Amino acid sequence: MEKLQRDFLESLISAPSPAGYEQPVRQVYHAYTESFADDVRSDVHGNMIAVRNTDGNPRLMFAGHCDELGFQVNYINDQGFIYFNTIGGHDAGLVPGRRVVIHSKNGPVVGVTGRKAIHLTPPSDRGKPAKIENIWIDIAVSDKQEAEALVNIGDPITYDVGLQDLRSDVVAGRALDNKIGTWVVAEGLRRASTQQLQASIHAVATVQEEIGLRGAETSAYGINPAVAIAVDVTHATDHPNITKQTAGDVKLGGGPTISRGPNFNPRVVEKLIEAAEALNIPYQLEAASRGTGTDANAIQLSRAGVATGLVSVPLRYMHTPSEVVALDDADAAATLLAEFANRLAPEDDFTP
């Protein structure tokens, strides 16, 4: 990955974006895409849309959600300890003992998530799953009044974790679900922008995916694409305690996955595979026997229906503070999107 594109990814990861609070990451996306898009705009929902070849045909949509898991300030007790709600699907057992940042109007406020130490826990309660209502945030204040001078009810919260290299091109960080997908759709647009396109490409950093595919629903309705490719992460199954008979066989570093199933238009799937094989782009196939929990599901059902595909970046340890991806998989996914766009023509028929 070239330095400019790596810097863009690091900026995406650094920008907080719990669902409903995506403005910082939307600003990063806008700043990066405006140099090669014909137009970059936000809709009223907050989806950030970068367009290339505005008057082209057919209209193609790339969608990568830019929101992340997070928390929200819910209650401050008399001692100044902060209780919170979850934004998105968390494993509560992973929450205690983490460094976090509360994003307040006064600026970032750092804290740690606390719970009663095991030494002080009765033997009958040890080993039981953590509950969010029994976890708090400690910002080292003396009372409620001091805390309320720093944070407000409703302020968003994220883990205080950045991007870190592990080995070779493998990195770990928070919110790679789905900042890596946001990176892919922007990069796919940038690479396609160097080609003689017939299609009009709308690359969207969608919002609020983690709380119900909401941004994909509104942006697809507004754009009204004929064809769409959602980009998300998928479970890499190349680590211990995975049953591949049910979870499938997806390898980190094996290339992006192309999904097959009723959520996806068969001709879109065929053209994705054709594009990958034409450029010798590594790819893996993934089966999805029903609607997926990705933006592809909402986009497919927009208006009278959209010919939709799903390209995913393999990821280990989803919905944890230390998600792991191979950057080569993301790079291959961006090239695949650009080649798919380059091959689209007005006469293409996606009717099954």
C-alpha positions in Angstrom: 0.0 0.0 0.0 1.4 3.4 -1.0 2.1 6.0 1.6 -0.7 8.3 0.6 -3.3 5.5 0.7 -1.8 4.3 4.0 -2.1 7.8 5.5 -5.7 7.9 4.4 -6.5 4.6 6.2 -4.8 5.8 9.3 -6.8 9.0 9.2 -10.0 7.0 8.8 -9.1 4.8 11.9 -8.2 7.9 14.0 -11.5 9.7 13.2 -14.2 8.7 15.7 -17.4 7.5 14.1 -19.9 5.6 16.4 -23.2 5.2 14.5 -25.0 8.5 14.6 -21.8 10.5 15.2 -19.9 10.0 12.0 -19.0 13.6 11.1 -15.2 13.4 11.8 -14.7 10.4 9.5 -17.0 11.9 6.9 -14.7 14.9 6.8 -11.7 12.7 6.2 -13.5 10.9 3.4 -14.5 14.2 1.8 -11.0 15.6 2.0 -9.5 12.5 0.4 -12.0 12.0 -2.5 -12.4 15.6 -3.6 -9.1 15.6 -5.5 -10.3 12.9 -8.0 -14.2 13.0 -7.8 -16.3 15.3 -9.9 -18.5 16.0 -6.9 -18.5 15.2 -3.2 -21.5 15.9 -1.2 -23.4 14.8 1.9 -27.1 13.9 2.1 -29.4 14.9 4.9 -28.8 11.6 6.7 -25.0 12.1 6.7 -23.9 9.7 3.9 -20.9 11.1 2.1 -21.1 10.6 -1.7 -18.2 11.0 -4.1 -19.2 10.9 -7.8 -17.1 10.3 -10.9 -18.5 10.7 -14.5 -21.7 12.2 -13.3 -23.7 11.8 -16.5 -22.5 8.2 -17.3 -24.6 5.2 -17.7 -25.4 2.9 -16.0 -25.4 4.4 -12.5 -23.1 2.3 -10.2 -23.0 2.6 -6.4 -20.1 1.5 -4.2 -21.0 1.4 -0.5 -18.7 1.0 2.5 -20.1 2.0 5.9 -18.0 4.4 7.9 -19.6 4.0 11.3 -18.1 1.9 14.1 -19.1 0.3 17.3 -19.1 2.7 20.3 -20.8 3.8 23.4 -22.8 6.7 24.6 -22.8 8.5 28.0 -26.1 7.6 29.7 -25.7 8.5 33.4 -23.2 10.2 35.8 -23.3 9.2 39.5 -22.6 11.4 42.4 -18.9 10.3 42.5 -18.5 11.2 38.8 -18.3 7.7 37.4 -20.0 7.4 34.0 -22.4 4.7 32.9 -23.0 4.2 29.3 -25.2 2.6 26.6 -23.7 0.5 23.7 -23.9 1.6 20.1 -23.8 -1.6 17.9 -23.3 -5.2 18.9 -20.6 -5.6 21.7 -19.3 -8.6 23.6 -19.7 -7.2 27.1 -16.9 -9.4 28.3 -14.4 -7.5 26.2 -15.4 -4.0 27.5 -13.9 -3.8 31.1 -10.3 -2.6 31.5 -10.1 -0.6 28.2 -8.9 2.8 27.5 -11.6 5.0 26.0 -12.2 8.5 24.7 -15.4 10.5 25.3 -15.9 12.9 22.4 -17.4 15.9 24.1 -18.1 19.5 22.8 -15.2 20.5 25.0 -12.8 18.1 23.3 -11.7 14.5 24.0 -11.9 13.2 27.5 -9.9 10.1 28.2 -10.9 7.4 30.7 -10.9 3.7 31.5 -13.7 1.2 31.7 -13.9 -0.3 35.2 -15.6 -3.1 37.1 -15.2 -4.7 40.4 -11.9 -6.7 40.6 -12.1 -10.4 40.7 -10.5 -10.3 44.2 -13.5 -8.4 45.5 -16.1 -10.6 43.7 -17.8 -13.3 45.6 -16.8 -16.8 44.4 -20.4 -17.5 43.3 -20.3 -14.5 40.9 -16.8 -15.2 39.4 -16.8 -16.4 35.8 -20.2 -15.0 35.0 -20.6 -12.9 31.9 -20.0 -9.2 32.3 -23.1 -6.9 32.1 -22.9 -3.4 30.6 -24.8 -2.0 33.5 -22.1 -3.2 35.9 -19.3 -1.4 34.0 -18.5 2.3 34.3 -16.0 4.8 32.9 -13.5 6.4 35.3 -12.3 9.9 34.1 -10.5 10.6 37.4 -12.8 13.3 38.8 -13.9 13.8 42.4 -17.7 14.2 41.9 -20.6 14.6 39.5 -20.2 18.3 39.1 -16.6 18.0 37.9 -17.6 15.3 35.5 -20.5 17.3 34.1 -18.1 20.2 33.4 -16.3 17.8 31.0 -19.0 15.6 29.4 -22.7 15.6 28.6 -25.4 13.0 28.5 -25.4 11.5 25.0 -21.7 12.1 24.2 -20.2 9.4 22.0 -17.4 7.1 23.2 -14.8 5.0 21.4 -12.0 2.7 22.3 -8.6 4.5 22.4 -6.9 2.2 19.9 -5.1 3.1 16.7 -3.7 1.2 13.8 -0.7 -1.1 14.5 1.4 -3.2 12.2 1.7 -6.8 13.2 3.8 -8.5 10.5 4.3 -8.0 6.8 1.1 -6.3 5.5 -1.1 -7.5 8.4 -2.4 -4.7 10.7 -4.6 -4.5 13.8 -6.8 -1.8 15.1 -10.3 -0.7 16.2 -13.0 -0.1 13.6 -11.4 -1.9 10.7 -15.1 -3.0 10.5 -15.7 -1.1 8.4 -13.1 1.7 7.9 -11.3 -0.8 5.7 -14.5 -1.0 3.5 -14.7 2.8 3.4 -11.0 2.9 2.3 -11.8 0.3 -0.5 -14.7 2.2 -2.0 -12.7 5.5 -2.0 -9.7 3.8 -3.5 -11.9 1.9 -6.0 -13.2 5.3 -7.2 -9.8 6.8 -7.4 -8.4 3.9 -9.5 -11.5 3.9 -11.7 -11.1 7.7 -12.2 -8.0 7.1 -14.3 -10.0 5.1 -16.9 -12.4 5.9 -19.7 -15.6 5.1 -17.9 -19.1 4.7 -19.4 -20.7 4.2 -15.9 -21.3 6.9 -13.4 -19.8 5.9 -10.1 -21.2 7.0 -6.7 -18.8 5.9 -4.0 -20.6 6.2 -0.7 -19.3 6.3 2.9 -22.6 5.1 4.4 -23.7 5.8 8.0 -25.4 3.9 10.8 -24.9 0.4 9.4 -24.1 -1.0 12.8 -27.6 0.0 14.0 -29.6 -1.3 11.1 -28.2 -0.6 7.6 -29.8 2.8 7.8 -27.5 4.9 5.7 -27.4 2.3 2.9 -31.2 2.4 2.7 -31.4 6.2 2.4 -28.4 6.7 0.1 -29.5 4.0 -2.3 -33.0 5.5 -2.5 -31.5 8.9 -3.3 -28.9 7.7 -5.8 -31.2 5.1 -7.4 -28.4 3.0 -8.9 -28.9 0.3 -11.5 -26.0 -1.7 -10.0 -24.3 -1.6 -6.6 -21.4 -3.2 -4.8 -21.3 -3.2 -1.1 -17.9 -3.5 0.6 -17.6 -4.8 4.1 -15.6 -7.2 6.2 -16.2 -10.9 6.6 -15.0 -13.5 9.1 -11.6 -15.0 8.4 -11.9 -18.6 9.4 -8.2 -19.4 9.5 -7.8 -19.3 13.3 -8.5 -21.8 16.1 -12.0 -22.9 17.2 -13.7 -22.4 13.9 -16.0 -25.1 12.3 -15.4 -24.5 8.6 -18.3 -26.9 7.7 -20.6 -24.1 8.9 -18.5 -21.0 8.8 -16.8 -21.6 5.4 -13.2 -21.4 4.5 -11.9 -17.8 4.3 -8.2 -17.0 4.7 -6.5 -13.8 5.7 -4.3 -12.8 2.8 -6.2 -15.0 0.3 -7.8 -12.0 -1.4 -11.3 -10.4 -1.0 -14.3 -12.6 -1.0 -17.1 -12.4 -3.6 -20.4 -13.5 -2.1 -22.9 -15.8 -3.8 -26.5 -16.3 -2.7 -30.0 -14.8 -2.9 -28.9 -11.3 -1.7 -26.8 -11.0 -4.8 -27.5 -10.6 -8.5 -26.0 -13.6 -10.4 -24.8 -11.4 -13.3 -23.1 -9.0 -10.9 -21.3 -12.0 -9.3 -20.3 -13.3 -12.7 -18.9 -9.9 -13.8 -17.0 -9.5 -10.5 -15.4 -12.9 -11.1 -14.6 -12.1 -14.7 -13.0 -8.8 -13.6 -10.9 -10.6 -11.0 -9.7 -13.3 -13.4 -8.9 -10.8 -16.2 -6.4 -9.0 -13.9 -5.3 -12.1 -11.9 -6.7 -10.5 -8.8 -6.8 -13.1 -6.0 -10.3 -13.8 -4.7 -12.3 -16.2 -2.5 -15.9 -17.3 -2.8 -18.3 -17.0 0.1 -21.8 -18.5 0.4 -24.7 -16.5 2.0 -27.9 -18.4 1.9 -30.1 -15.5 3.1 -30.1 -11.7 3.3 -26.8 -10.5 4.8 -26.2 -8.2 7.7 -24.5 -5.8 5.3 -25.4 -2.8 3.3 -26.0 -5.1 0.4 -29.2 -6.3 2.0 -30.7 -2.8 2.2 -29.4 -1.7 -1.3 -30.8 -4.8 -3.0 -34.3 -3.9 -1.7 -34.2 -0.2 -2.6 -37.1 1.1 -4.7 -37.9 -1.6 -7.3 -34.7 -3.5 -6.6 -31.0 -3.0 -7.4 -28.6 -5.5 -9.0 -26.3 -5.9 -6.0 -23.0 -7.6 -5.2 -20.9 -7.9 -2.0 -17.1 -7.8 -1.9 -15.6 -8.4 1.6 -12.2 -8.1 3.2 -11.4 -11.0 5.5 -11.0 -10.0 9.1 -10.2 -11.7 12.4 -11.8 -10.9 15.7 -14.7 -8.9 14.5 -16.4 -6.4 16.9 -13.4 -6.3 19.2 -10.9 -3.5 19.9 -8.2 -5.3 18.0 -9.5 -6.4 14.6 -7.0 -7.8 12.2 -6.8 -7.6 8.3 -4.2 -8.0 5.6 -3.8 -4.8 3.6 -3.1 -6.8 0.5 -6.7 -8.0 0.6 -8.0 -4.5 0.8 -5.7 -3.4 -2.0 -7.0 -6.2 -4.2 -10.6 -5.3 -3.4 -10.1 -1.7 -4.6 -8.6 -2.9 -7.9 -11.5 -5.3 -8.3 -14.0 -2.5 -7.9 -12.2 -0.3 -10.4 -12.1 -3.1 -13.0 -15.7 -3.9 -12.4 -16.6 -0.3 -13.1 -14.4 -0.1 -16.1 -16.2 -3.1 -17.7 -19.7 -1.7 -17.2 -21.6 -0.5 -20.3 -25.1 1.0 -20.9 -26.3 -2.2 -22.7 -25.5 -4.5 -19.7 -28.6 -6.3 -18.6 -28.8 -7.5 -15.0 -32.2 -9.1 -15.2 -31.9 -12.6 -13.7 
